Amino acid sequence: MRRRAILVLIGALTITVCLSVAVAISESDRHTPGFPQTTGNLQSLFQLPINVSDIEKAILELSKKGVLSQGEAEKLKNFSNMSFKDAVARIENPELRNSLLNLANKSTLSPEDIEAFMNYLNSLKASELLSPADELLALRALEALASAIQSPYTSEILSKMVSALKELEIAKSSNLVLTFKGPQQSSSEKPLPIFQSVPLPSLQLPSAPQLRFSLPRIPLNTLIAIASCCSIALALLFSRKLLGTFFKRLKTRFIGKIPTPEIGDKFLEAYWRSIYIVSAISGVKKADAETHREFLARASERLSSRVAEVFRDITFAYEEYRYGFRAEAGQRILEGFRRLTNYAKASS
Amino acid sequence: MLVVMGVFDVVKRELIDKGILIEKERELKLMSSALLSRGHALMEGVPGVAKTYTSKALAKLLGLSFKRVQMTPDLLPSDIIGYYVFDQRSGGFVLRKGPIFANILLVDEINRASPRTQSALLEAMQERQVTIEGEVYRLEEPFMVIATQNPIEMEGVFPLPEAQLDRFLIKVVTGYTTTKGLIEIMKRADEIEEAIESLKPIVTREEVLEEFKRVRSVKVDDSIYSYIASIVEETRRRPAVRLGASPRAAIALVKMAKAWAYTSGRDYVIPDDVKAVAIPVLMHRIIVKPELELQGVTAEKVVEEVLSRVPVPKP
């Protein structure tokens, strides 16, 4: 039983120490790997403060880099101050021009109209009937139209312009570099200089999640407290034997001064004092539900044969005196008690 | 200390010391104590653990009249008690006494008899008399019913009603022997059988009746009565118990403790005597809640728990 208790305590102590170390190490980083720490970057994607001037700056940068041809740059000149009519007039594709004019004739600009026009642009682009300059001019005309009637879709059109410019850049550039940047992006992965003025959406791409042993948060203080308790319990368990011997010697030293139970019968008192002495010598305490013979049997296992014999005589004499109403047995109790006291004193 | 050679001493010398009954000392001591307390014993055990042999050997040794009834479902009360038959010679009805008119009646496999037949034993066990055709017949002292039952079989048996169980002073659960004992039995099987058959009475009926008086005079201190009362009351307080021990159980405990003390060679009862007989006296009188019974709680365990909780008299 005691060995089991020690093993359990050692196990508990080891687990607690391991947990303390693990908690101390992983205290700073407890988020699931592969996912962003905050959602701030995701929100910025949908709140881009882009205006037409930024687009114009980007066009100029692209022109300087040679991504846009001289003619295209010329057509896109003064992009930010261009009116709807100017933009439409500069478009080469007549069909596109007519579409825009038809759109202008409408009193309102619904999301369906914008979507239909975007699809139309995409179809022209797919069939290679749309030049980059025409695309940007068409989008500029659409933006002017939307701004004039204070349509809420202006930002979407501007985003489409940014996308068009990016596509243009990617198509012309031989060395493709991701322009999406994240908070932990390395210095080598810088965005292209042409978009430095445009606040591009930044999103950390989720990486493949790594499996990691994860435990519920346990305060370090609690673990230290548990470890301390286990250590104290272990120390007590190991030192119990030593302490037990010490207290046994201490008790037997004071046998002459043991408290006398107030029963009013010197023979019965002698028996109960014998029990006290035997308990001190053997370290076995008499339980309330234990009979005199049961206690005798249990204590005798830890007593020397001479002391056990004396205590046996006392117990049997007590039974005769107490339950058999034999007065003469009282003297045997007293005699046995004297012998027991002498043995106890000699052994201490 | 008593120096009188009591019933149990004789039984022990003849049956245990001579190796006729192996590892049955406790059972014999309990049954001798039950006889000296004028009580009846119920022996429970699986088939083949010498229940019948033990009872038969005890009866033979004591020189008392012994009858045996093998219970079956079709057995009638009159088959046990007796009945009147017409005698052509005398031209009137004469009583044909049943096996109950014996000092020791061994009722083998009592739970095989129908409840009607089982209840026929009730009057005899409690009142020590039987009524046949309105006439009351006193049974000769000592009168002891030793019934055996097999706890395993569930089909074709009628469990004893609580009222009848309460009339048995003790229930002795007898089990298997140790390996050493089993080897001894196997070696001496024929010899044991012959020895039991050839047993001669050593104790007379008068001597047994004299012992009744001695057992009755065994001293019981007031603190022992209080101890027994505490045990009985504690059985009613246990949460696992549906029905605790009755006042009749308390009386039975006192009687058995006295007889146990006497068979142990004392004329006074000590707490150990009470503890020694508490389980055989109380276990068949306590009803455990069915839901807890299914979980393995038994009346025996309840009594053990009670004994480990109730303080013995002090000082």
HADDOCK unambig.tbl for C-alpha pairs under 7 A between the chains (distance, minus, plus):
assign (segid A and resid 268 and name CA) (segid B and resid 315 and name CA) 6.93 0.50 0.50
assign (segid A and resid 288 and name CA) (segid B and resid 311 and name CA) 4.74 0.50 0.50
assign (segid A and resid 288 and name CA) (segid B and resid 312 and name CA) 6.31 0.50 0.50
assign (segid A and resid 289 and name CA) (segid B and resid 307 and name CA) 6.99 0.50 0.50
assign (segid A and resid 289 and name CA) (segid B and resid 308 and name CA) 5.57 0.50 0.50
assign (segid A and resid 289 and name CA) (segid B and resid 309 and name CA) 5.71 0.50 0.50
assign (segid A and resid 289 and name CA) (segid B and resid 310 and name CA) 5.40 0.50 0.50
assign (segid A and resid 289 and name CA) (segid B and resid 311 and name CA) 3.95 0.50 0.50
assign (segid A and resid 289 and name CA) (segid B and resid 312 and name CA) 5.24 0.50 0.50
assign (segid A and resid 290 and name CA) (segid B and resid 312 and name CA) 6.52 0.50 0.50
assign (segid A and resid 291 and name CA) (segid B and resid 271 and name CA) 6.22 0.50 0.50
assign (segid A and resid 291 and name CA) (segid B and resid 272 and name CA) 6.25 0.50 0.50
assign (segid A and resid 291 and name CA) (segid B and resid 312 and name CA) 6.14 0.50 0.50
assign (segid A and resid 319 and name CA) (segid B and resid 270 and name CA) 6.96 0.50 0.50
assign (segid A and resid 323 and name CA) (segid B and resid 221 and name CA) 5.81 0.50 0.50
assign (segid A and resid 323 and name CA) (segid B and resid 268 and name CA) 6.08 0.50 0.50
assign (segid A and resid 323 and name CA) (segid B and resid 269 and name CA) 6.59 0.50 0.50
assign (segid A and resid 323 and name CA) (segid B and resid 270 and name CA) 6.37 0.50 0.50
assign (segid A and resid 324 and name CA) (segid B and resid 219 and name CA) 6.81 0.50 0.50
assign (segid A and resid 324 and name CA) (segid B and resid 268 and name CA) 5.03 0.50 0.50
